[in-house]
Amino acid sequence: MTSRTLPVLALLMVGLPALAENAWPYESTDFTARVGALAQIQLQSMTDPVLAGTSDEFVVRRARIYAAGTVGRNIEWRLDTDDANQGRLAGNTSGSKNLTGIYLQDVVLTVLFSPALKLDSGLLVVDPSHHATIGATRLYAWDTFTYQGLQATALQDNSPAIQNNRELGVQARGLLLGGRLEYHLALTNGYRNGANDSNGAQGNAGSGVTVVPGVTTLSANNAFRTTARVQYNFLDNESAEYTTSGTYLGSRRIVSVSAGYDQQATYSQKVGEVFVDLPVHGGKDVCTLEASYWAYDGGTFLPGLLKQKDFSIQAGYNFGKRWNPMIRYESRRFAAPGDSALGTPLKGAAWLDTPADFNENREGLGFAYWFHGHNANFKAFYINVLPRNEASLAGVSSGLRAYHQFVAQLQIYVF
């Protein structure tokens, strides 16, 4: 943990109950502003399908500072930072800890035309999945679904540390049909071609710049990324918010289905989802279910994103809006397993040497205790990962074995 993180954590750990109820606001006749912070302190224990032993470590999963407000009646702004995975080991051999440093997470300017049209611009959360738009402060389980956002690294989304699905561009969102239909439509950078992406026999002589042999095209000359999502709400809606919630803890009655599509050049992603979050037992308890299905295809544009179909589902029951046992199941199936760094399909024994690219099932069981809703909670989960590859399916011993993950996390959020 660096000296930059310590002041943030000190602020979070002193006087938290009062802060959680009295986030600092500033208001005037022309604009408003407020600030807040998030800290997720995590203990994790993980085995490996190939290497011996168990990896145990404390990490700062996320440390964020938030600022948001309004200018006049029709403009909102948002800015937040992140310092992710502080203390996590960077590799299996050196033992050096991850010291990522603080970076910008969101820089958003929103113009509010009407409930049917909100226009965002800046550094944005962009993804065809409803699950991906759940804010880190309002997750249901300890973290996002495993297979959500796999396109982020290949598209070079804006993050030095993690896949965070941020893009520079514009996004329209809003509610139609009396709030029944929610839509999101974004046009963003995606992956931008470099000057060497289309080489020719001649350089750029006579252009007034330095001649680079073989370079005949400008950088960033390819089409933008297009991302769309529509959601139908059978009961309450989610207000077409910039980020949404993994559970509303009984404050809303959500039953929705959504579909999303993401495309740039030959890369595409299709998503289908169901989200249920209902107060039950006279409003004393909350029942939550979320299921997502992804069909990824990197094509020739993003060859490192192998073609695959992935599925995740989690469900839980919140007793008295405090004790919340939950379960999670996830499945990953490659169309042609291979080397994700090169997009090269592998067969048989060659696959055994690439444990990051096998089919797998993940089975998780855990609970959350909501001390103060999303402002203060504790979550603990055990996940069993079952790898499946061609050799094991054919009855051949692969040397890969089931492995486990255990995570315990304390979250404090003040905003």
N, C-alpha and C positions, 0 to 999 in steps of 0.2 A: 504494500500500500504506500503511495507516494505522499509527500507533504501537501500536494494539491488536493488530495482526497480527504485528509484528516479534518480540515475545518468544516467541510460539508457534513461529515459523519458526526462531528461534535455538536453541530447545530441540531441535527436530527435526533440525537439521543438525549437531549436536555429539554425538559418541558414539553414533551411531545403531546400529551393529552390536550393541553391548552392550545398549542399551535394547530393541532388538527382541526379545532373548531373555530380558530380565529386566524385564518390565513391573511397575510398582510394585503390590504387593498389600497389603491389610490384612486380617487375619483375627482373629476372636475366637470365643468359644464361642457367641455370639449372632448375629453378623453378619459379612459380608465386604464389602470394597470394593476397587476397583482403578480406576486412571485411565489414560488414553491419549490419543493425538492422531493426526490425519491431516493431511497436506499434499499437495496436488497442484499442482505448478508447471507451467504450460503455455505453450508457444509456439504461436500459431495464425495462419494466413494464409488469408484468405478473399476471393474475388471476389464479385461481385453480379450477378444476372441483368439488372439495369437500369443501375446506376450504374457509372461508369468507375473503373479502378484496382483495387488490391489492398490490403486492410486487414491490416496486420501488427501484432501486439502480444503482449506477455507478460502473463499474468494468473495470479492465484491461483485456480484453478478451485474448490478447496474447502480450507478450513482449519477443522478441527473439534477439539473437546475432548470426550473421552468419560469418563463415570463410570458404573460398574455394580457390582452386587453382590447379596448375598442378606441376608434377615432371617429367621433361623430356618431351617427345612428346607423350607418350602413357599412362600416369597415371594421373588421376584426384583424388582429395580428397575434402571432404566436412565435416564440423562439425558445428552444430548449437545447440543452447539451447532454452528452452522455460520456461516461467513463466506464467501459464495459469490461467485465472479466478480469478485474485487477487481481493479481496474485495467481492466476491460473498458469500452470507450467506451459511454456511455449513448445516443448518437445520432450521426447522420451529419454534423451541421453544427457543433455547439458544440465538439466535441472534449473534453468533460468526461468524466472517468473515473468508473466506477461505484465508489462507496464505500458498500457496503450496511450494514456494521456487523454485529456478532455478534447472532444470534437463536437461540431455542430450536428444536431440530430434533425431538427426541423427549423425552417425559416419560412413562415407562411403568412401571406397577406390575402385576406378573404374579403371580397365585395359581396354584400348581401342584397341581391335584387328583390328576392321574394322567397318564401318557403320552397318554391318550385325551382329556384336557381340561385345557387351559391357558387361563386367562381373563386377558386384558389390559385395562387401563383407562388413560385418559390421552390424551396427544397421540401418535397412532399412525400408522405406515405402513399405509395402507388402499388397496387396489387389487385388482381381479379378476385381475390378471396376475401370473404367476410371475416374469416378468422384472422387474416393478416392485418386487418384494420383495428383489431382490439388493442387498445393502448396497454403498454407494459405495466402501467399502474393498476389496470382493471382486469388482469388475467384471471381466469377461473382456477386453473391448475398452476403449478409452479413456473411453467414457461409455455411457449407456443408449441403447436404440433411440430413434430420432427421434420416432416416433409413439406411443410409450408415454406414458400419463398426460395426454393432451390435455384430459381433463375437468377437470384440477386448477384451471386459471384460472377457468373458468366456474363451478365449484363454490365458488370463493373459498377453496381449501385454504390452510392456515396457512403462508404464506411471504411475506416482503416482496420476495423477489428472484427466485425460480425456481419452476417447477412441481415440487413435492416430494412430493405425494400424502400429506400429513399431515392427519389429521382428529381431532377430539375425540370420544371415544365409548368403546365397549367392543368387544372381539373375542374370540371363542372359536376355539381351534385345537387340533389334536391328530392322533393316529394311530389308525386302526382297522384291523381285519382283519390283525393281526399286523404292522403297519407298512406294509402295501401301500397303504392308502388314507389320504391326508392331506386334511384339510379346514380351511378358514378361513371364519368367518362373523362379519361386523361390522355393528354398528348405530351410525351416527355422525351428526353434525350435517348434513353436506352443505351445500347452500345454504339459508340461513334467510331466510324472507320478512321484509321490512321492514314498518313500520306503514303505508306508502303503497302496498303491493302490492295492496290490495283497497279502492279508494276508493268511498265512497257519497255520497249527497246531504247527509247530516247529519254534524256533528262528534260528539265524545264528551262532550257536555254532561251534567252530573250525575254524572260518573264520579269527581269529586274531583280531577281533574288539569286541566291547561291544555287548553282546547278547540283542536283543530287541524282547521280546516275540511276536509271531505272524507275524513278518516281515521276509519274505523269498525272496524278490526281491530288486534289486538295484533301486535307483532313476533314472529318465530319461532313462528308458530302452525301451520306446515305439517309434514307427515310427515317422519320421518328418512330418511336414505340407508341403503340395504341393499346390502351387498357380500358375495358368496359366491364361493368357489373350491374345487374338488376336484381332487386329483391322484392318479393311480394310478402306483405305483412297481413296475416289473418286477423290479428288483434291489435295491440298497440304497435306503434312504429318506433324507430330508434332515432328519429329527428334528422336523419341524413347527416349525422355528426362527422367531423373530420376523423376522429377515432371513436370507436364504440366500446362496449363492455362485454366481458365474458360471462358476467352475471349482474343483474340489476338488483339482486338481494331483496326481491319482492316489491320493488317500486314500480315495475312495469310488467305487463303480461305479453310476452313475446312468443309468437309462433310464426316462423318465417321460412321461406325457401328462397334460394338465390342461385344465380348462374353467372359465371364470369368468363371472359376471354381476353387473352393477352397475345400480342403479335408484333413481331418486327422481322422483316425479311422472311426467311424460312423458319424462324423460331415461332412456336405457338404454345399456348397453355390453355386448357379448358378446365373449369372448376364447377362443381355442383355441391351445394351445401344445404343443410337443415339446421335450424337453431330454435331451441325451445327453452324458455326461462320463465317459469310460472310460479306465482305464489299459490300455495295450497294449504289445506288444513286451516281455513279461515284466515289466511294471510300470515300465519305463524311460521310456516316452513316455506322452502323454495325447492322446486324440482328443476333440474337443468340437464339438457342434452344438446350436444353439438356434434355434427358429423360432416366431414369434408372429403371430397374425392377430387384428385388432380390427375390430369393426363398431360404430361410434359413431353415436348419434342423439340430439342435444340436445333434439329436440321443441320444443314451445312453452315448456317450462320453462327450457331453456338454449339459446335461439335462436342464440347466438354459436358453439355447437359444431355445425358443419355436419355433416349426415349424410354418412358416408364409410366406406369399407372399406380398411384399411391392412394391409400385410404386411411383416415383417422377418425376415431369416434371416442368421445368421453361423456360420462354421465355421472350425476351425483345428486344427493339429497341433503339439503341444508336444514338441520333440526334447530328450530328456534333462532334461525339466522346466526348461529354460532358454530355448532359442530357439523362438519360437512364431509362425510366420506365420499369418495369418488373413484371411478375406475377409468382406464384408458386402454384402447387397443388400436394398434397401427400396423399397416401392412405395406410393404414396398415390393414391386415386381417390375424388373427391367424387361424390355422387349428383346434386347441383345446386350447382356452384361458385358462390361469392358472396362477399359482404363479411362476414368473420368477426366484425367488430365489431358488425354489425347483424343478421346472419343473413339477409341479403337475397340471393336468387339473382340471378346475373348472366348475361348472354348476350353472346356474340360479342365485339365490340370493348370493351365495358365491362369485361370480364374482364382485358383487357390492362393495365388500370390498377391491378390488385390482385395484384401478384406473390406475395403471401403465400398466395394461395388458388388456385394452379393445381395440377393433378395433376402428379406428378413421380416419377421413378425416381432412386434413389441407389445408386451403385456404389462400394464401398470396398475398399481393399487396404492391409494394414499388417502390423505385427508387434509382439510384446511380448518383452521380455527380463526374465526373472524372476530378479533378483539373489538375493532372499530371499523367494520366493513373493509373497504379498500384502503383506508388510511392506516390501519395497523392489523396485520394478520400473520399467521404462522402456517406453513405448509410442509408436509413431509410425504415423499413418494418413494416407492420401490418399483423399479422397472426391470423386467426380465427380457433380454433380447435373444431371439432365436434365429441365427443365420441359416440361410438355405441357399446352396449353390448347385450347379449342375452335377458335380461329383457326388454330393451328399444325396441328391434326389435319385441318382442312379444306383445308390446303394454302396458307393465307394467312400471310404473314410477320407475326409478332407483335411483333418487336422484342426478345423474350426470347431469351436464349442460355444454353447450358450454362455452369455455373460450378463452381468447385472449392473445396475446403476442405483444408487441411493442418494436422494437429495433432501436436505432440510433447509428451509429458507424462512427468514424473518424479513417482512417488508414494513417500512414506514414511509408514508406518503403524505405530504403536507402541501395543499394547494387550494 
